[in-house]
């Protein structure tokens, strides 16, 4: 493919960083607001 080992390391690090950031981004930007309260407790 024409990539040397440093380029391959950089590419794999970027892929890992993206996949680790996906759940964080989902939780931060796409979470529905949580309703507090609900039924009163006895």
Secondary structure by P-SEA (a helix, b strand, c coil): ccccaaaaaaaaaaaaaaaaaaaaaaaccccccccccccccc
